[in-house]
Structures are given as structure tokens and as C-alpha cells.
Amino acid sequence: MKTLPRILKSTICAFLLIFAASCSDDDEDQGPEMVPGSNIVETAQANNSLSSLVAALSKADESDDNDLITLLSTEGAVYTVLAPSNEAFTALLGRLDGFDSLDDFNTTQLQNLLATILTYHVVGGAAVPSSELTEGLTITTAQGEQLTVSLEGGASFTDAAGEAAFVTTADVTTNNGIVHVIDKVLIPQAALDALEGVLLSSITDLAIATPTLSNLVAALQAADGDLPNVLDGAGPFTVFAPTDDAFEAFLEANNFTTLADVPVDVLTQVLLNHVVSGTNMSSDLATGYVSSLSTAGPEGANLSMFIDVSDGVVVNGVSSVTNADIKASNGVVHIVDAVIGLPNIVDHALANSELTSLVGALTDGGNTTFTTLLSDADEVFTVFAPVNAAFTAFTNPNGNDINNVLSNHVIQGAAAVSTGLTNSYISSLGTNVDGDNLSMYVNTDDGVRLNGTSSVAIADVIATNGVIHAVDAVIDLPSVVTFAVADPNFTTLVSALTELTPDTDFAGILSRTEGGNMDNINPDFTVFAPTNTAFEALSEIPGEAVLTQVLLHHVVAGANVRSGDLNADGTTAATTLEGDEITITLPGSGDNIADVTDGSGTMDIGIIAVDVQANNGVVHVLNKVMIPDTTN
């Protein structure tokens, strides 16, 4: 037997005198004239924006205890209904953990709970127009609990949770009352109690309601960017929320007395560094990098955050999750025991257990040169960081100074993210014996490969002062051969130096790093390297005997001749291993950086790229193959 209408009638009668007296000072003012036509239910059914309300009434009525549609269709009765929009119901379902639709109210208990919520939106005995609403007016609903009216910023009703629903469409008259469309579903205390642990609040409200997060709330309020409203928004967000004790330790460690002493821009970025897009439950987290919302990286890049789940959940090696998976309506909160500072390159290296060998090498013997350099907040760097397995595999076959090898993994003055890399040469902090910075060839044809020997395994770990790319092999100091093999523009040259001239060990000779060789061919080498296109311009590639002399004509031994060593606005002569001189003229003609006259007297040869610096010499790129003097 449907009993709810009788219960409501007694509630309505008791409420009638109270509501009528409090809504108007004029007893003769009956509000807008009601006209024959649709009742409240029929009006809602005819309004597409209230289809969820109609569905909710029907779902509640699936319980034998409820008959709301009949109640609100009754002729002769008078009601004021606050009608939540479809969007309001969508928002409510988004806050109910485990509810995807109104169909999830699938038991008598839940359907009665839905009826409790819906009757909290009904006032019986009067059709109250918006013009009769007054600031602070308290209204007792058909459900039995009260709502409070506010007119600030528009007419609104505040529920038992202290949340306001604003009127978006007022004074929709029906033949049995009046409807005001509102933008939120109102929740009575009875429903709040029943939905404890199910009705989720926003991340901001969750923080406010958690006593141990008071410093976090204060910090959010003090920061730029209206962060309380951001974390009250749709999201979804994952927030690693530091406790009050964590904030106290952060202030002490950074010599701040209170939050007010922290520069607002710094505080803002620190807080954003605790926020990740998406709802990431602890079971979703895996060891690896995610991007935080902090834009404290170079040129506003989002900082990376290293998550380690090998033993609990540890963030950036400094902050552990102590209470995980606190669900919010717009994401999830994980309580952490330390504030997660803004990581520089050294911080990221220290946090990742896959980079312990690199850290050990950088700090071997108490060396602080690298850690000091890579902690510099006034510089930006790109670091190609070998993983532990790369160091294990590295035998240092040439006996190079390990500190110089490590320097060869660092690019200063640029934070080069993977999407910005192209097939090109860049300069590292590694140097040759003259102090010239070594070149590094980057190839992006298939991933990112460096000097043809090392590939990027994990790209774009963003720090405050640069970017780290984890690589699978140590990048040893390059020889001039390294660049010829690594650069696809020199495949024909490599073929000429190897398979087409088997009687001469060009690769071995041009890889030499020590002098005193029996054949008197000693480094450094200056190599003039023709491109594939240059070789294609030949009518044919000569046989081995002639080709050997042609190749020797492209090498100057015993000198590292960089472009800056050439005579400016003039000519420089150099004797090649073949025996003939070549002459280099600056500046070059047309697009040439410099012009070259070879041993045969050909003068239209151009140097199109200069100073590809190896550890045992330097490479300059030619657009034509040089031919020696064949008459001598």
C-alpha cells in the first residue's frame, strides 16, 4: 500500500501556516495566478531539461512505499517544487561512489532514500514565486528538514550539507503549483547520514574536512591561481596531500617561519607539484614517471614526478603515501608524509633506483663538481642518463677519463625535449685535449639514438633546470669514425672506407687516439667528409687503388683544424695524407660556409657544415668529393 501521500499530507498541513506566514507580509498576496493546464509532473515530462527528475520520480516509485508521481499530479493540491536540472542529477551521480545512473537505486532501501532526497525539494500548501523569497528565509520541506534562502548572487537554497543550489529558471507555473529549476540536487541530513562513505565531496571540501590537512588548505588559499576552486572543479585530479607535520618540516627545512614567508609563486608551483591529472588509485600506480600540474620546468613545461611502488608508494624519493585511495567526487587523494619539493636534475637522478650507478659515478671520491653544476638553478641542461645496466656493460675500451665521459652526456644551455630533437649535431660538455666541446649526433629516424650507440629508453623527465633522457648505453667519447657511422648522410663514405678499400684499415687508422704510430699517421685528424649526394655526383666510384688515394686526399693528420683556426677573409692551405695540398677560402660562395680547391684544381667544392668535433679530430662536411692531382 502506498503510504507516502498520507504522510506528506500531514507534513504539508503542519507546514502550511509556517511557510505562508514566512514567505509574505501580505496575507492577500497569493502569488502568480495559476492557470488551467499541465500539472507539475506533466510540466516536467514536457521539459527535456528535467528528464532526469522525471526518471528519478519513477525510480523512487518502484518502491511500494512511494507514490511521488501521483502526489505531484494531484489536482487541488498546491506545491512549490525545486526541480534539479539534468546536469544537477549528473553531478550528484558523479559524487555517489558506485553509482553510474539512476538505475543503481535498485533496492527498496535505495529507492526510499531517493524519495527522501526528492521530497526535500517539495514544499506543500503554497505556490511561492521567486519574488516572495527573502534573504535568510528558512523553509521546512515536505521531507521534514529545512532549507535556507539566500539572494546573494541570485536566489539560492542551502541544504543540510551547507551547499547552495541556485535558481536557473524561476516561476514555471502549473495547475497545481509552481516550479523553480535549480542547478544542484539538495541533500537533507537524513540522506547525508545514509550516504556516509558513499556521497563523495570535492578534493577541496575533503581537505577542509580533514583536520590534519589544515596547512594544505591554508596553502591552497594563499597560493595564486584560485587553487581551492580548481580542486573543487570537475577534474579529475589525483592529489598527494601533505599533512600538517609535513608542511611544518618543509618550512623548517627551507628556513621559513610560516607559510606567509614562502614566496607565493614558489608556493603555487610546489602545491601544483602534488597534483596529477586523472583518478589514479594506488592500484593504478606503477613505478615510472607522471607529469604534475606544476609548470616550473623550462619554458613552463610540466614537472615530472617519479613514482616508486617497490615498497609502498614513494614520490620523488622523498615523500611516502601513508593513507591511500581517499575517494573524492572529482578524483582521489593520497595522504603523504612530506612535501614534494620542486625537483632539479640531481633530485630526479637520486630518486630513481635505475640511476644509482650514474649517481655513484658522478659523486665518486666525494666529487661534487657534477652535482653542483646540475643543481644550478640559473642554467638549463639536457642530460642523457645511462641506466644501471648501461654502466654494467661499459668497459671503457679506450681508457678515457670517466669524468670526461660523464660530461659527454650533458648538454648545457638547452632543455631539449624529445619532440624538439631532430637529426642534427649538438655540443656536449665533454672536451678534447684542446678543450673543444665534443659533438653528439642525434638521430630521430627510429626513436632517439645518440652517436649511433645509445638509445633513449625513457624520454622527457622534466626538472626545474632541464630535462633527463634515460639511455641504454654509456656514450663514450667519439672518434671521427663514430660520426661517419652514426650519420646516415655518410653511408656511402663509410662503404668507401671499409668494403670498397679492404686493403687499407681506414676505420682503425681514423679511430686512433694516440700518436707515435709506425706509419706516422697520428691524430688529431681533420676530415673533410663528402655526403652521399656528393658521391652520387661522381660518374662512378673508382676502383680500390684510386679510391684509396681519393679518401686519403680528404684527411689532414696531426691537426685538429676547426673553422676558427682558418684565416678569415683569406685562404688556408693544408697538406692531406695523400700528399696534395687543398686550399680553403673564407668566406664561401653562395650557401657554402667555405670554398675548397682540391689537388686537381677544382674550385667549386663547398664546406656546408663545420666543426663536428670528435675526441681525436674534427669533421667538416663537403658537398662534392675532392680529387687529388692525378698527374703527380
Protein Blocks (a to p, Z undefined) as FASTA:
>chain_A
ZZklmmmmmmmmmmmmmmmmmmpcblklgbjaddedddfklmmmmpmklmmmmmmmmmmm
mpmkbcfklmmmpghiacddddddfklmmmmmmmmghiabfklmmcfklmmmmmmmmmmm
pcehiacdfklpcehiacddfkopacdddfehpacdddfkopacddfbghiacfkbccdd
dfbdcddfklmmmmgokaccdfklmmmmpmklmmmmmmmmmpghilmmmmmmnmpadddd
ddfklmmmmmmmnopablmlpcfklmmmmmmmmpcedjddfklpccdddddfbfkbghhi
acdddddfkgojaeehlaccfbghiacfkbccdddfbdcddddfklmmmmpmklmmmmmm
mmgghiaklmmmmmpmkbccddddddfklmmmpgolnopafklmmmmmpcehiacdfklp
ccdddddfbdcfkopacdddddfkgojaeehlaccfbghiacfkbccdddfbdcddddfk
lmmmmpmklmmmmmmmmmmmmmbcfklmmmpcbehiaklpacddddddddfklmmmpmbd
cdfklmmmmmmmmpcehiacdfklpcehiadddddfkopacddddddehjbfbdcddfko
pakbccfbghiacfkbccdddfbdcdddfkZZ
